[in-house]
Amino acid sequence: MSTATENPSMDTKSESIIKSSFHPTTNVHRKWWKESIAYQIYPRSFQDGNGDGIGDIQGIIQRLDHIKDLGANLIWICPIFKSPNDDNGYDISDFQDIMDVFGTMEDVNELIKQVHDRNMRIIFDLILNHTSDEHPWFVESRSSRTNPKRDWYVWRDGKSGGLRPNNWESIFNGSAWEYDRETDQYYLHLFSRKMPDVNWECPALRQEFYKIALWWLDKGVDGFRIDAVSHIKKKPGLPDLPNPKQLEFVSSFDYHMNVEGIEEFLTEFKRETYGNHDVVTVGEANGVGADQAVEWVEEETGKFNMIFQFEATNLWDKTLGALDVLAYKRIMTRWQKSLEKNGWNALFLENHDKPRIVSTWGDDKEYLRECATSFATIYMLMMGTPFVYQGQEIGMTNVRFPSITDYPDVAARNFYNLELAKGIDQNELMQIIYITGRDNARTPMQWDDSLNAGFSTAQQTWIGVNPNYVRINVAQQQKDENSVLSYYKRLIRLRKENDIFVYGIYDLILSNHKQIFGYTRTSDTKRAYVLTNLTDRVAQFTLYQGLSSSQLVLSNLLEPVAEHTDEKSFKFHPFEVRVYMLDYKKKEPHQHHHHHKKRHVTDQSENKQSTLSTEIKEKDDTNQLLTKKQQAALQKLEQMSRDPVPQSEQTQKDILSSLADATTRTLTETSNQLKKAKSASIAILIDQDRLVPPDSSEIDLENEPIHKKRERQRSLVLNLENLAPVVQNDPNSADQRRRSFSTVISQVSTKPSFKGRHADSSSDEDDDKEKTTTTSGVEEESTDISGKDIDYSVLYDDTIEDFSYTSAREQAQKRILHVCPHIIISNILNYRFLWSDDDDDNNQLLEDAINVIKGLLNYDSILRFQLDDLKKDSISLNIIDWNNLANVPPPFISIPDNDSDTFYFVGILSILSNKIL
């Protein structure tokens, strides 16, 4: 039996290695599964090949050309193994046989061959956490307490008084324990009671699973998607969960999801099965965070090639129909950057367990086509392998069946029955199922407008067909070049034809914009801009990089985008998409990068004319970059500095004297250091306004000075990029009109917008009038992509407010406190000093404060202490909390450390509003 690696028709690029564009010491391993587009099939609903109303393997074979034509080349088949079908095939009774309704093993062999003949690959679902209660293993295990397979499952005695072993709740609701009368013990089932959990602590059980995996690999399967794998390890002792609310059963995820010790099982599984095969493995790893993901998918030592993460999909449960764009950007960026060098992402929007994306985050009425294509673009062009779920490529929607009896899903029925018993109104329960039910994604694939959407010729299908199949179907969209399906084909072709969308570096831009999700992908020769409006309202924004229509490679507008050249200000229609591709000229790196770094910095400083005299000349020009609000705040700040709150004359003299001494000493030290730096041909880049913007194609990311790298590192988290005024679109200019799926709209949507924690700064009244969000300045920033010391820890905060200046500053202060002397640094951070009557003590206190900041605070902006310089140093303006001027943090001046490639920064103390900074 041939395997994937022996198939002569398969892609030959599976094992080449290319040099990373921005990580000189890192090789990027080119893999076939990184360059693939995956397509998920839920076989029961894909195509009925024998007319019994249930999808099957022969039906899949009939529709392989659709998948091929779409551009996908990796197929994931949900379970087709022998099963009583309590949970649609995930309750397996025989891993080496096929469910009767799906076909035979001969059909499976034919499917594998047909897939390979089309130069595609195929992976199967493998369920390692549980089996069916009808599996021979469990039948033996429950036969007696002394059976050799008793330990293959999790059995426990009940507590005294007839109570269950613990208070764990099943994922499918109710208790996670089921009583067995024959042996007077309980067995654990995290899912359905007919799906008992296997015991991975048992070596004999593990060996059986290894044999099964190898058996399927020998049959030619190209890998596995491993279901619920993060649940195979349980907390030792299976203790009760804390129950302060005195619930009958307590959500038990914390004690069986990604529990410590699971890595030993996974490492052994890989070593004994697929570790030496050219296959792909995808783990369904619920509970694994971005900070842990590298351990799971690291290129050499990871347990899988990639994992499905559920942080983004969990937003559906929180928003119930409206997307929090800021939260989505934060989560996706965290995963992109966490796995940038040492791992790989599995990208997806939909699957068989989640409702349809256009009906949850989008608008499946007025903007079906637009939102379907917008969400497709945002995930398809990220770093990772994209998975398309059946029907997603035509914009299939949620369904509303009239009765709970129309929903086969065991989870939905359990929920309905339990809540109904509590007295909840059935209509209210149905509304919840309409929004969140898994069967939304399991209605039959809509192939055409014939009976049963072309899925089956049977009079009745296993689940109802969505009535909108008459207008949403494959056949109709194949004829329409503007359809969702046609757009998916163009999008997939764009990704497959441009390596930049596979291996290029991802960087978030417009991180604070509440509607636009924008990012760049960068390679040695190209930089792509992916810009999407993920809301049903018009959105405005401004970029640093000018973009031209000649660089536009993809748009979801039905009409051509208006001609534009070097445009920086944009106005996007609801759910509008644009992808631009720019030439990127990477500078030739020095042969000895470390030895020539200082000379490279000097050359940059000469090109930028970054001298103090140039700064003074350009002061007026830079001041024009400030908004009116910022200029007003600066004037107030200057006045406060000139007229501080009255103090005694002697106190002011003492403070000013100490301040002057400290400042003189610091400036002397700075001057000496600068002279040394100059003699050593090290330039200090202090003309921030003349620096190349982080997104510019002129930037040399590999040889960039360390301080500039760190500025861009921090830009994602602290949002400290230069400000520039928003260039408002001319309200009288011709407006690029959009069409909904079937008709041209003549005005902006009046659908009420979702108001959350991130409501626009403009008033609700203005928002209702304009339905437009603008940024308060140029919000584009680009994170560092070349160093190992990127600090994304602030992104792990549970609140989205961590993108605000105030909260980000608080997070930074918390980290500083871990490494700085408590008394001194706490006084510095709170802008208070304990002054004594002794001048020597005061001087020593100032000296200590300066030393702490210089040696430990390691603040990596280049900021001047002179108040007038704040006007042209817009980075410092971003730090200022304009609503609380008394809490302006101290500016800093830079001093290079000649002994290393880092910069330390000395704080210059100044008086403001009767507080010492």
C-alpha positions, -999 to +999 in steps of 0.1 A: +000+000+000+016+033-010+021+061+015+021+098+009+059+100+007+060+073-020+033+089-041+051+101-073+024+128-080+030+146-047+047+180-044+085+177-044+091+209-023+084+192+010+119+193+025+138+223+012+153+250+035+153+287+029+171+315+047+149+336+069+145+372+058+148+388+091+163+362+115+199+357+101+206+328+124+173+310+118+165+287+089+130+285+076+121+249+068+099+248+037+072+222+043+044+210+020+018+214+048+029+250+054+021+258+018-012+239+017-048+251+018-068+226+039-105+218+034-125+203+062-153+178+053-181+168+077-190+136+058-225+132+071-234+166+055-211+169+024-227+147-003-250+117-003-238+092-028-264+064-024-296+083-018-303+074+018-302+111+030-268+107+047-235+119+033-209+092+026-175+084+012-187+079-024-203+113-022-170+128-011-153+112-041-179+127-064-171+162-051-133+161-050-131+182-081-149+211-063-122+211-037-095+209-063-110+238-083-113+259-051-075+256-047-073+234-016-048+206-016-052+191+019-084+174+030-094+167+066-122+142+070-142+141+102-147+106+118-159+079+095-150+050+118-175+024+131-197+042+156-232+040+173-233+077+163-243+092+197-221+122+189-220+121+151-191+097+148-169+109+176-180+080+197-159+053+180-166+015+185-139+003+161-109+025+149-101+001+121-135-003+105-160+021+087-194+032+098-220+014+076-238+045+065-205+059+052-194+029+032-167+003+034-129+000+037-127-004+000-144+030-004-118+045+019-090+030-001-105+044-033-109+078-016-072+079-006-062+070-042-085+095-058-072+123-035-035+114-043-043+111-080-054+148-079-021+158-063-038+164-030-034+149+005-058+136+031-058+134+069-083+117+092-097+125+126-081+105+154-099+104+188-076+096+217-095+109+247-125+085+246-143+057+228-179+046+225-193+026+254-199-001+227-162-004+219-149-039+227-124-024+250-150-008+272-173-038+270-145-059+285-135-032+310-170-029+325-175-067+327-158-070+360-134-051+383-107-077+377-108-077+339-074-069+324-088-039+305-105-025+337-076+000+339-080+011+303-108+035+314-112+058+345-132+039+372-138+052+407-159+044+437-186+068+447-185+088+479-204+077+510-240+085+509-244+075+473-225+105+459-205+106+428-166+104+429-163+142+425-182+173+415-169+176+379-194+187+352-194+171+318-186+193+288-220+182+275-237+193+307-247+173+338-223+151+358-191+138+343-197+104+360-220+075+351-229+047+375-224+011+365-247-012+385-228-044+375-195-034+391-209-008+415-185+019+403-186+051+383-168+057+350-156+092+338-170+107+307-160+143+299-184+143+269-215+121+264-222+094+289-219+070+260-183+082+254-162+070+284-127+085+288-098+062+283-070+061+309-038+074+294-019+064+326-022+028+314+008+018+291-011-011+275-038+013+263-013+037+249+004+009+229-030+001+212-034+036+201+001+036+186-007+005+166-039+021+153-021+053+141+006+033+124-020+011+107-037+041+091-004+057+081+005+024+063-028+027+044-016+060+029-032+086+051-011+118+052-016+126+089-041+132+116-062+159+132-062+147+168-095+154+186-097+167+222-061+159+227-056+184+255-080+164+277-061+131+279-043+140+311-064+145+343-054+161+375-039+134+397-063+121+423-094+136+405-102+159+433-133+181+437-132+215+422-137+246+444-174+253+446-181+286+464-215+289+447-225+254+459-234+242+424-245+207+418-217+202+392-187+225+386-171+233+352-141+210+353-118+223+325-091+233+349-086+198+361-085+180+327-075+205+301-038+209+294-029+195+328+008+193+338+024+161+326+005+158+293+037+166+274+051+132+284+022+114+268+024+135+236+061+131+233+058+093+235+029+093+210+049+112+184+080+090+189+061+058+186+039+068+156+044+097+131+077+111+143+096+096+113+069+101+087+065+129+062+029+136+074+011+165+091-005+165+125-029+190+139-039+190+176-072+202+188-056+218+219-083+236+238-067+254+268-033+258+253-023+295+253+000+313+229+027+313+256+026+275+257+021+268+221+058+267+211+062+236+233+035+219+213+045+229+178+082+238+179+098+229+146+121+202+160+108+193+194+071+200+192+045+173+196+025+184+165+030+205+134+003+229+144-026+232+168-061+247+167-064+275+192-098+285+205-092+320+220-105+337+190-135+314+186-144+319+222-151+356+214-183+343+198-197+332+231-189+366+247-202+388+219-232+368+207-234+383+173-209+412+173-171+410+170-148+429+193-123+439+167-097+450+192-099+417+211-097+397+179-066+417+167-049+412+201-055+374+201-045+367+165-014+389+168-003+372+200-005+338+183+012+351+151+042+366+171+045+337+195+050+312+168+068+334+144+102+317+145+097+283+161+062+271+153+032+272+130-004+282+132-035+264+121-058+291+108-095+288+107-128+307+109-154+279+110-156+242+119-182+216+127-186+227+163-192+265+158-220+285+141-214+302+108-191+332+108-213+354+086-242+349+111-222+355+142-196+382+135-210+394+103-242+405+087-259+376+067-287+398+055-274+431+040-237+423+038-235+386+033-210+387+004-190+415+019-185+401+054-178+366+041-150+378+019-137+402+046-133+375+072-118+351+047-091+376+038-081+385+073-072+349+083-062+334+050-032+357+045-017+353+080+012+331+088-001+295+091-020+269+073-056+280+065-085+256+070-117+261+050-148+244+064-174+231+039-199+258+029-177+286+042-165+292+007-201+301-004-211+320+027-235+295+042-255+309+072-270+297+104-304+281+103-336+284+125-355+251+127-388+254+146-384+226+171-356+211+193-365+178+176-351+192+144-316+194+161-298+161+163-268+175+183-266+157+216-251+188+233-280+210+222-306+185+233-289+180+267-287+218+272-324+222+262-337+195+285-316+205+316-326+242+313-362+234+305-363+214+337-351+245+356-381+264+343-365+284+315-389+293+287-385+271+257-386+301+233-357+316+251-338+283+249-344+281+212-331+316+207-298+305+223-296+274+202-302+295+170-272+316+179-248+290+194-259+256+183-234+233+166-259+221+141-257+255+124-225+242+108-239+207+101-267+214+077-262+198+042-238+214+018-257+236-007-246+225-041-275+239-063-311+249-061-326+214-068-342+192-042-323+191-009-298+216-024-283+188-045-270+171-014-293+140-017-321+126-037-338+112-006-372+125+005-358+132+039-322+140+049-306+132+083-308+169+092-329+197+076-316+217+047-312+255+052-341+270+031-318+297+017-301+271-005-322+284-035-300+316-035-268+305-017-253+275-036-222+264-054-238+262-089-251+297-088-218+312-075-197+293-100-213+314-127-209+347-109-173+362-109-183+385-080-196+357-058-181+346-025-169+314-041-151+333-069-135+356-044-122+326-023-106+312-055-088+345-062-078+348-025-064+312-024-046+317-057-030+349-043-017+331-013-004+301-032+014+322-058+031+345-033+055+331-007+052+363+012+018+351+025+033+318+037+067+327+051+067+365+053+069+382+087+036+393+101+033+428+118+001+444+132-007+479+121-035+503+132-036+484+165-060+508+182-085+511+154-119+497+165-129+487+130-099+481+108-078+449+111-046+457+092-013+440+091+017+436+069+036+406+055+072+412+047+098+392+028+132+401+013+117+417-018+080+425-011+058+439+016+021+433+015-006+454+032-037+435+043-065+460+052-100+449+062-130+467+077-146+441+100-177+461+108-209+472+091-200+508+094-178+531+072-142+534+087-115+560+081-079+557+089-045+571+079-012+552+072+024+563+072+030+544+040+015+558+008-003+532-013-012+534-049-039+516-070-012+501-092-001+482-061-036+468-054-037+431-059-071+422-043-103+439-034-138+427-026-155+458-041-179+451-070-168+482-088-131+492-095-113+510-068-108+547-077-073+555-090-050+568-063-013+575-060+007+575-028-026+577-008-023+577+030-058+585+041-085+560+034-123+556+038-135+520+038-170+509+032-186+482+055-165+450+054-143+464+026-111+446+018-079+457+001-046+440-003-016+459-016+018+445-027+048+468-026+084+463-038+108+461-008+145+467-014+164+450+014+198+465+020+228+441+015+238+429+050+275+433+060+295+401+059+304+405+096+271+419+109+282+424+145+315+442+136+299+466+112+267+475+131+281+507+146+293+519+112+259+511+098+243+533+125+267+561+117+258+559+080+221+561+089+226+591+111+244+609+083+216+602+058+190+613+083+209+645+093+201+637+129+218+666+147+206+689+173+208+718+150+186+701+124+161+694+152+159+731+161+154+741+124+126+717+120+108+725+153+081+745+136+074+718+110+071+691+137+048+712+158+023+712+129+020+674+134+002+679+167-035+679+170-053+709+185-060+689+216-023+682+220-013+717+213-037+730+240-024+705+265+012+715+257+004+751+263-012+742+297+019+721+305+042+750+297+022+774+319+022+749+348+060+746+345+064+784+344+039+790+373+042+761+396+020+758+427+033+782+453+059+769+476+082+786+501+110+805+484+137+785+503+121+752+494+120+761+458+157+772+459+167+740+476+149+718+451+161+738+421+196+737+434+196+699+438+179+696+405+205+718+388+234+699+403+219+665+393+212+678+358+247+693+354+263+660+365+241+641+341+247+664+312+284+663+318+284+626+317+262+627+286+285+650+269+316+629+276+298+598+265+287+615+233+322+626+225+334+590+230+306+577+208+314+602+181+351+593+181+341+556+178+318+565+148+286+557+167+258+581+159+229+587+182+197+590+162+178+618+179+158+633+150+127+612+155+107+632+130+132+624+102+135+587+109+120+563+083+085+552+095+084+516+108+064+504+079+085+520+052+099+498+025+132+516+030+138+502+065+167+477+069+152+455+096+182+433+099+209+460+105+186+485+122+200+503+153+191+486+186+173+516+200+150+518+169+143+481+170+132+486+206+110+515+197+092+494+172+090+465+196+072+486+221+049+502+195+025+473+194+021+473+232+025+509+243+015+526+210+043+550+210+046+558+173+049+594+159+016+613+157+003+630+126-030+647+119-058+626+103-063+637+068-101+638+065-116+626+033-134+654+013-171+650+021-179+663-013-157+638-031-172+610-051-180+581-028-171+546-039-205+528-036-208+492-026-234+466-033-249+440-010-250+404-022-278+411-047-284+448-049-266+481-050-270+501-018-272+538-020-264+548+015-244+538+045-260+510+066-283+521+094-280+489+113-273+498+150-236+493+158-225+472+187-214+493+216-189+477+240-159+487+261-143+502+230-169+527+219-155+555+198-142+586+214-168+606+195-202+610+210-230+585+204-249+612+187-221+619+162-217+582+157-253+577+149-251+606+124-219+596+106-217+558+112-180+565+107-150+559+129-118+578+125-085+575+143-073+603+165-040+603+146-019+581+125-023+547+143-001+525+122+027+508+140+050+479+132+064+455+158+100+444+159+106+413+138+143+406+142+152+403+178+145+377+204+136+401+232+102+412+220+081+417+251+045+409+244+036+402+280+012+431+282-008+414+255-015+386+279-036+408+301-073+397+303-085+432+295-085+448+261-077+481+278-041+470+278-037+488+245-044+521+262-015+543+273-025+543+309-029+506+313+001+498+293+022+521+315+008+504+346+018+470+332+053+483+325+055+496+360+046+462+374+074+446+355+099+472+366+090+467+402+102+431+400+138+442+393+142+476+409+149+485+446+114+489+461+117+521+480+135+542+454+117+530+424+083+532+439+089+568+447+101+574+412+071+557+396+047+576+419+064+609+412+071+616+449+104+620+468+109+621+505+127+653+510+147+660+541+162+691+557+197+680+547+209+692+513+234+663+512+206+638+518+185+654+490+215+653+466+221+617+474+185+609+469+185+625+435+217+607+426+202+574+437+172+580+416+192+588+385+213+557+390+183+535+394+167+548+362+200+547+343+209+511+353+176+494+358+147+512+342+164+507+308+138+530+292+144+528+254+130+560+240+153+589+230+135+618+247+149+652+257+144+668+290+138+704+277+101+712+278+102+729+244+116+698+228+084+680+237+067+698+208+089+681+182+094+648+201+060+633+195+069+600+211+069+617+244+035+632+236+021+597+234+033+589+269+014+618+283-020+612+298-037+643+285-065+641+309-042+640+339-013+663+333+000+660+368+010+624+360+033+631+330+062+607+332+097+620+332+114+625+299+148+608+293+180+615+275+201+587+259+236+576+268+252+548+247+270+520+265+302+514+246+307+479+261+275+464+245+250+469+218+224+483+242+215+519+253+208+530+288+188+561+296+192+587+323+162+604+337+162+641+340+142+653+370+120+684+366+093+703+385+057+700+375+025+710+394+043+709+428+055+674+423+090+662+417+093+639+387 
